[in-house]
Amino acid sequence: MTTAHITVDREFTIGPVPRRLFGSFVEHMGRCVYTGIYEPGHPEADENGYRQDVLALTRDMGVSIVRYPGGNFVSGYMWEDGIGPVEDRPRRIDGAWHTIETNAFGLHEFAGWAKQANVEIQEAINLGTAGVEEARAIVEYANHPGGTAWSDKRRANGAEDPFGIKVWNLGNELDGPWQIGHKTADEYGRIAQEAGKAMKLVDPSIELIAVGSSSAHMPTFGEWEYDVLSHAYDEVDYISLHAYYQEHDDDAKSFLASANDMDYFIESVISTVDAVKAKRQTKKQINLSFDEWNVWYQQRGDAEDQLHVITEKAQWQEHPRLIEDTYNVTDAVVVGTYLNSLLRHGDRVTIANQAQLVNVIAPIRSEANGPAWRQTIYWPFARTAELARGEILRTVASGDQFESKLYGDADLVDASVTYDAERGRVAVFFANRGLDESADVTVSLRGFTAGRITRAEVLTVPESGDRFTANTEHEQDVVGLVKLDAAAVYEGELKVTLPALSWAVVEVEVTEA
Ligand code: AHR
């Protein structure tokens, strides 16, 4: 048995829980759109082709905002191909994934889906092969009420009211040599500045995300952010971060500690962004949009190699199976630690998108003409999105640690805490990263009087399985949340025993002391 002690104080807050932290991502990649969210003719599809089973899971997961339509896909995508009568839309080569894009699904279809899913749209524009004019035009098409060429085209295409899209990504991963239209930081900084300026001239209320580094391990990391923002600081509102992790060579400990890398990445980007702020002697603050994060079992080491493996497989098919990772118990615990890291940095990371939503490295899986089900990683996301409300509290943790080869030492018990003053509830999100030992955890709730426990749930290795146990099409609910009995309020403190390798949430009724 290991131990941990976590202290929070009513007065020590990080900031409000940003609702946009619970974002997801729908890319025209593999089966995320086609046979994922959209499958005309499926028994669960409505008259628009939206799969209602996938929509119900998306709503239940608590997703707040969805980034669309890419990803690498967007860097060669012409958004105009996806509007107007479907029969007139062109079939195109998608160079990013070596597939055929039919364009049966485009901006209008996504806007209709987003409405049913009750999510905000985060639209990415192409700054790989397209430029300022295309960027300007899509904002006019999507957001201008009417009486101009582009806005009237939208109305003619069936959307009388503007889509009112607030959040826009200025391209995708343009620091990566694999990206169509890859750029140097100066080239990208200038086009982001000019595209951003032109877009805000059409609609000054929009919020813009500049492309940051594709990972903290890119050779240009740091310099890229600094140079890009040296050009585009005044025009943009956020800079992006992307990170994927996996278990390599049975090194479970490093994988379980990988949120350390996320912390390092976030804190380094904050430092760089603020260095540009200081240099420019401005009061304007740029926040962070962690708009791709997840576990991704990449077959080979680096990003370019990985893309070759995927594209060799795709061979110009329409929506082939691509990177449909199956997630296990360990992955769910690790995903819980990423959510904790995002919450603990919620004063600066105010948008985050788990990549992706369905089938492609996703919490939801679906089969063509078949069922949809939840992967293990669905649960920590769904409960955190549901119960992390109000304000984020600063956590001070002490207790047993473990060593990891890749990411240094880490606390065995990782946690984040939120306080919802309206409902009088404190929610604690725990991950016990101990592979073999349960953990006794005490949470001191300073400034609160704790009452009854209103929710206590845990996800861990099922009796019949091991840490690699996963949900599959034929066994959809082997791993899920069960009631956590070992949680109690004792002498004003919360006492919890977490099983080995587990993710848990405990919600307590509180009054302010
Ligand atoms: O999410 C899969 C891919 O990962 C995205 O298209 C790209 O942006 C990233 O490299």
Boltz pocket constraint, residues with backbone or C-beta under 6 A from the ligand:
constraints:
  - pocket:
      binder: B
      contacts: [[A, 27], [A, 29], [A, 70], [A, 71], [A, 72], [A, 73], [A, 172], [A, 173], [A, 292], [A, 355], [A, 356]]
      max_distance: 6.0
